[in-house]
């Protein structure tokens, strides 16, 4: 939930998130109950290095921990998605 709060705290970040995901503001509360949605929020943050570093700094963890949290929510990458 910290990732979603981080996105929602800034209107510009929230606007980019809504545009990228296509989710409407009214649907966020319902979607936030789903682990895969939260994994997507973390994935969105991780896709932008500046955003990732800012979020990691705000919550006081190394950026690498953010990806571990995404994997914990979503499960491991599919083989075709692995580097």
N, CA and C atoms as a LAMMPS dump frame, in Angstrom:
ITEM: TIMESTEP
0
ITEM: NUMBER OF ATOMS
249
ITEM: BOX BOUNDS ff ff ff
-5.0000000000000000e+02 5.0000000000000000e+02
-5.0000000000000000e+02 5.0000000000000000e+02
-5.0000000000000000e+02 5.0000000000000000e+02
ITEM: ATOMS id mol type element x y z
1 1 1 N 0.808 -1.188 0
2 1 2 C 0 0 0
3 1 3 C 0.855 1.256 0
4 2 1 N 2.085 1.175 0.49
5 2 2 C 2.955 2.345 0.506
6 2 3 C 3.228 2.828 -0.908
7 3 1 N 3.344 1.892 -1.843
8 3 2 C 3.604 2.27 -3.239
9 3 3 C 2.428 3.042 -3.817
10 4 1 N 1.23 2.607 -3.536
11 4 2 C 0.045 3.302 -4.023
12 4 3 C -0.088 4.669 -3.369
13 5 1 N 0.183 4.756 -2.077
14 5 2 C 0.142 6.043 -1.377
15 5 3 C 1.178 6.996 -1.957
16 6 1 N 2.34 6.481 -2.301
17 6 2 C 3.396 7.292 -2.911
18 6 3 C 2.929 7.856 -4.247
19 7 1 N 2.32 7.023 -5.067
20 7 2 C 1.805 7.468 -6.369
21 7 3 C 0.705 8.516 -6.16
22 8 1 N -0.21 8.232 -5.265
23 8 2 C -1.378 9.102 -5.06
24 8 3 C -1.025 10.436 -4.408
25 9 1 N 0.113 10.514 -3.737
26 9 2 C 0.486 11.732 -3.02
27 9 3 C 0.858 12.89 -3.942
28 10 1 N 1.129 12.584 -5.187
29 10 2 C 1.549 13.627 -6.131
30 10 3 C 0.635 13.577 -7.351
31 11 1 N -0.076 14.664 -7.65
32 11 2 C -1.012 14.654 -8.779
33 11 3 C -0.366 14.29 -10.122
34 12 1 N 0.871 14.708 -10.327
35 12 2 C 1.557 14.373 -11.587
36 12 3 C 1.846 12.88 -11.671
37 13 1 N 2.354 12.322 -10.576
38 13 2 C 2.618 10.868 -10.554
39 13 3 C 1.32 10.099 -10.738
40 14 1 N 0.261 10.53 -10.054
41 14 2 C -1.018 9.846 -10.162
42 14 3 C -1.559 9.932 -11.583
43 15 1 N -1.454 11.087 -12.198
44 15 2 C -1.915 11.248 -13.577
45 15 3 C -1.182 10.334 -14.538
46 16 1 N 0.134 10.244 -14.383
47 16 2 C 0.913 9.341 -15.257
48 16 3 C 0.522 7.891 -15.029
49 17 1 N 0.301 7.529 -13.765
50 17 2 C -0.098 6.158 -13.444
51 17 3 C -1.453 5.829 -14.056
52 18 1 N -2.411 6.71 -13.89
53 18 2 C -3.744 6.478 -14.45
54 18 3 C -3.686 6.374 -15.968
55 19 1 N -2.903 7.245 -16.598
56 19 2 C -2.777 7.209 -18.062
57 19 3 C -2.104 5.92 -18.524
58 20 1 N -1.087 5.489 -17.802
59 20 2 C -0.347 4.281 -18.205
60 20 3 C -1.162 3.009 -18.004
61 21 1 N -1.978 2.98 -16.965
62 21 2 C -2.708 1.759 -16.643
63 21 3 C -4.116 1.721 -17.214
64 22 1 N -4.681 2.893 -17.457
65 22 2 C -6.046 2.952 -17.951
66 22 3 C -7.101 2.771 -16.869
67 23 1 N -6.666 2.658 -15.632
68 23 2 C -7.631 2.511 -14.536
69 23 3 C -8.19 3.892 -14.191
70 24 1 N -9.433 3.915 -13.803
71 24 2 C -10.055 5.161 -13.4
72 24 3 C -9.873 5.42 -11.919
73 25 1 N -9.88 6.684 -11.519
74 25 2 C -9.7 7.009 -10.1
75 25 3 C -10.71 6.305 -9.186
76 26 1 N -11.917 6.134 -9.64
77 26 2 C -12.946 5.492 -8.82
78 26 3 C -12.69 3.998 -8.611
79 27 1 N -11.908 3.401 -9.489
80 27 2 C -11.656 1.954 -9.417
81 27 3 C -10.431 1.586 -8.586
82 28 1 N -9.64 2.571 -8.205
83 28 2 C -8.383 2.279 -7.516
84 28 3 C -8.618 1.6 -6.172
85 29 1 N -9.566 2.07 -5.397
86 29 2 C -9.795 1.473 -4.066
87 29 3 C -10.163 0.004 -4.15
88 30 1 N -10.975 -0.343 -5.111
89 30 2 C -11.359 -1.749 -5.29
90 30 3 C -10.154 -2.56 -5.757
91 31 1 N -9.442 -2.034 -6.75
92 31 2 C -8.284 -2.742 -7.298
93 31 3 C -7.176 -2.903 -6.267
94 32 1 N -7.056 -1.945 -5.351
95 32 2 C -5.972 -1.981 -4.362
96 32 3 C -6.069 -3.184 -3.423
97 33 1 N -7.196 -3.831 -3.397
98 33 2 C -7.348 -5.038 -2.568
99 33 3 C -6.696 -6.264 -3.197
100 34 1 N -6.322 -6.149 -4.449
101 34 2 C -5.761 -7.285 -5.192
102 34 3 C -4.237 -7.25 -5.203
103 35 1 N -3.575 -8.328 -4.758
104 35 2 C -2.109 -8.349 -4.765
105 35 3 C -1.493 -8.078 -6.139
106 36 1 N -2.119 -8.575 -7.197
107 36 2 C -1.537 -8.349 -8.522
108 36 3 C -1.628 -6.888 -8.938
109 37 1 N -2.656 -6.181 -8.499
110 37 2 C -2.722 -4.751 -8.782
111 37 3 C -1.583 -4.033 -8.074
112 38 1 N -1.358 -4.383 -6.807
113 38 2 C -0.266 -3.755 -6.066
114 38 3 C 1.085 -4.101 -6.68
115 39 1 N 1.215 -5.311 -7.193
116 39 2 C 2.445 -5.673 -7.905
117 39 3 C 2.607 -4.796 -9.136
118 40 1 N 1.494 -4.496 -9.806
119 40 2 C 1.536 -3.608 -10.962
120 40 3 C 1.926 -2.192 -10.592
121 41 1 N 1.471 -1.732 -9.43
122 41 2 C 1.855 -0.397 -8.953
123 41 3 C 3.363 -0.363 -8.734
124 42 1 N 3.878 -1.383 -8.091
125 42 2 C 5.322 -1.459 -7.856
126 42 3 C 6.064 -1.575 -9.18
127 43 1 N 5.532 -2.359 -10.109
128 43 2 C 6.146 -2.472 -11.43
129 43 3 C 6.183 -1.14 -12.15
130 44 1 N 5.123 -0.364 -12.014
131 44 2 C 5.08 0.971 -12.614
132 44 3 C 6.182 1.848 -12.015
133 45 1 N 6.326 1.815 -10.727
134 45 2 C 7.378 2.594 -10.068
135 45 3 C 8.751 2.125 -10.529
136 46 1 N 8.934 0.819 -10.592
137 46 2 C 10.239 0.262 -10.968
138 46 3 C 10.605 0.531 -12.422
139 47 1 N 9.612 0.848 -13.248
140 47 2 C 9.895 1.083 -14.668
141 47 3 C 10.527 2.453 -14.922
142 48 1 N 10.568 3.293 -13.912
143 48 2 C 11.154 4.635 -14.03
144 48 3 C 12.191 4.783 -12.919
145 49 1 N 13.462 4.802 -13.291
146 49 2 C 14.532 4.783 -12.289
147 49 3 C 14.437 5.952 -11.311
148 50 1 N 14.121 7.127 -11.806
149 50 2 C 14.007 8.291 -10.923
150 50 3 C 12.871 8.088 -9.907
151 51 1 N 11.757 7.581 -10.384
152 51 2 C 10.618 7.297 -9.512
153 51 3 C 10.967 6.208 -8.507
154 52 1 N 11.65 5.176 -8.971
155 52 2 C 12.061 4.068 -8.109
156 52 3 C 12.963 4.559 -6.983
157 53 1 N 13.959 5.343 -7.32
158 53 2 C 14.898 5.843 -6.315
159 53 3 C 14.178 6.759 -5.329
160 54 1 N 13.296 7.595 -5.836
161 54 2 C 12.538 8.493 -4.966
162 54 3 C 11.671 7.707 -3.99
163 55 1 N 10.98 6.685 -4.483
164 55 2 C 10.132 5.846 -3.625
165 55 3 C 10.981 5.097 -2.605
166 56 1 N 12.069 4.508 -3.045
167 56 2 C 12.945 3.762 -2.132
168 56 3 C 13.476 4.679 -1.035
169 57 1 N 13.875 5.886 -1.412
170 57 2 C 14.351 6.845 -0.411
171 57 3 C 13.245 7.196 0.581
172 58 1 N 12.041 7.399 0.068
173 58 2 C 10.922 7.79 0.937
174 58 3 C 10.59 6.731 1.976
175 59 1 N 10.673 5.464 1.583
176 59 2 C 10.327 4.407 2.54
177 59 3 C 11.559 3.822 3.234
178 60 1 N 12.745 4.317 2.875
179 60 2 C 13.962 3.921 3.567
180 60 3 C 14.465 2.523 3.289
181 61 1 N 14.341 2.098 2.025
182 61 2 C 14.856 0.778 1.639
183 61 3 C 15.715 0.924 0.386
184 62 1 N 16.6 -0.033 0.13
185 62 2 C 17.34 -0.006 -1.124
186 62 3 C 16.395 -0.277 -2.3
187 63 1 N 16.654 0.329 -3.454
188 63 2 C 15.804 0.08 -4.624
189 63 3 C 15.634 -1.398 -4.959
190 64 1 N 16.645 -2.212 -4.7
191 64 2 C 16.541 -3.646 -5.007
192 64 3 C 15.433 -4.327 -4.193
193 65 1 N 15.121 -3.789 -3.027
194 65 2 C 14.044 -4.366 -2.219
195 65 3 C 12.678 -4.172 -2.858
196 66 1 N 12.556 -3.139 -3.683
197 66 2 C 11.278 -2.853 -4.339
198 66 3 C 10.931 -3.995 -5.294
199 67 1 N 11.903 -4.476 -6.056
200 67 2 C 11.632 -5.581 -6.979
201 67 3 C 11.328 -6.863 -6.219
202 68 1 N 11.98 -7.07 -5.105
203 68 2 C 11.668 -8.254 -4.287
204 68 3 C 10.228 -8.191 -3.791
205 69 1 N 9.757 -7.007 -3.445
206 69 2 C 8.358 -6.861 -3.013
207 69 3 C 7.41 -7.159 -4.168
208 70 1 N 7.742 -6.69 -5.355
209 70 2 C 6.898 -6.968 -6.533
210 70 3 C 6.818 -8.465 -6.772
211 71 1 N 7.936 -9.146 -6.705
212 71 2 C 7.96 -10.592 -6.93
213 71 3 C 7.193 -11.344 -5.848
214 72 1 N 7.247 -10.845 -4.631
215 72 2 C 6.503 -11.488 -3.547
216 72 3 C 5.002 -11.399 -3.799
217 73 1 N 4.559 -10.289 -4.365
218 73 2 C 3.131 -10.118 -4.656
219 73 3 C 2.697 -10.847 -5.922
220 74 1 N 3.541 -10.788 -6.955
221 74 2 C 3.154 -11.311 -8.265
222 74 3 C 3.706 -12.698 -8.563
223 75 1 N 4.673 -13.132 -7.809
224 75 2 C 5.329 -14.395 -8.11
225 75 3 C 6.525 -14.142 -9.021
226 76 1 N 7.329 -15.158 -9.248
227 76 2 C 8.519 -14.972 -10.074
228 76 3 C 8.161 -14.636 -11.521
229 77 1 N 9.135 -14.03 -12.199
230 77 2 C 8.955 -13.716 -13.625
231 77 3 C 8.762 -14.996 -14.411
232 78 1 N 7.97 -14.882 -15.474
233 78 2 C 7.869 -16.001 -16.39
234 78 3 C 9.215 -16.144 -17.095
235 79 1 N 9.487 -17.351 -17.527
236 79 2 C 10.766 -17.591 -18.195
237 79 3 C 10.957 -16.644 -19.375
238 80 1 N 9.908 -16.398 -20.135
239 80 2 C 10.039 -15.51 -21.303
240 80 3 C 10.277 -14.075 -20.9
241 81 1 N 9.955 -13.696 -19.635
242 81 2 C 10.162 -12.344 -19.151
243 81 3 C 11.514 -12.167 -18.486
244 82 1 N 12.172 -13.257 -18.17
245 82 2 C 13.441 -13.17 -17.464
246 82 3 C 14.519 -12.647 -18.417
247 83 1 N 15.462 -11.879 -17.837
248 83 2 C 16.551 -11.333 -18.685
249 83 3 C 17.464 -12.394 -19.215
